[in-house]
Amino acid sequence: MGNLIEKDIVGHIGTQKYLCTINWRNGQLIMDEPLSNGGKDLGPDPFSTLLASLAACTLATLRMYIDRKGWDIPEITISLNATQESEGELETIFSRQISFSTAISQEQKERLLLIADKCPVSKILKGKVTINTIL
């Protein structure tokens, strides 16, 4: 089983609360916490980035499928958020709303709902996840 990405993501934080630099293949992403959490809101926070990953993966997966089918759907918009319920075991609930720039049939709607759940990030979030940490 190989890695999902070719090069590791490398993150760094110094003494400035909570400014992080995240290096990826071809660049650097600045992440921070909002003012309400003590940061300076200079970049997306970890929750926003997680939701952005789900958004981008869903959009790309839908675009691939729509293009393969030859459907005339020029634009797709997605809106996401998440809530957490801690009654007993912690449960995170993602809300994902997808809209299209043109009307779609009921058959297309049903198919695209299934395809959205097949995006790789959706599968990760719904599957068993293990985090191995080394210090």
Residue pairs with C-beta under 8 A, 6 or more apart in sequence:
4 120
5 24
5 25
6 25
7 24
7 25
9 22
9 23
9 24
10 22
10 23
11 20
11 21
11 22
11 23
12 20
12 21
12 23
13 19
13 20
13 21
16 40
17 33
17 38
17 39
17 40
18 32
18 33
18 37
18 38
18 39
19 30
19 31
19 32
19 39
19 40
19 42
19 43
20 30
20 31
20 32
20 43
21 28
21 29
21 30
21 31
22 28
22 29
22 30
22 31
23 29
29 43
29 49
30 42
30 43
31 43
31 44
31 45
31 46
31 49
32 39
32 40
32 41
32 42
32 43
32 44
32 45
33 39
33 41
33 45
34 41
34 45
35 41
37 45
39 45
44 52
47 82
50 82
51 80
51 81
51 82
51 94
53 121
54 80
54 94
54 96
54 119
54 121
54 122
54 125
55 78
55 80
56 121
57 119
57 120
57 121
57 122
58 78
58 96
58 98
58 116
58 119
58 121
58 122
59 76
59 78
60 119
61 115
61 116
61 118
61 119
61 120
62 76
62 98
62 112
62 115
62 116
62 119
63 76
65 111
65 112
65 115
66 73
66 76
66 112
71 104
71 108
72 102
73 100
73 101
73 102
73 104
74 101
74 102
75 100
75 101
76 98
76 99
76 100
76 101
77 98
77 99
77 100
77 101
78 96
78 97
78 98
78 99
79 96
79 97
80 94
80 95
80 96
80 97
81 94
81 95
82 92
82 93
82 94
82 95
83 92
83 93
83 95
84 90
84 91
84 92
84 93
85 91
85 93
94 125
96 116
98 112
98 116
104 112
116 122
117 126
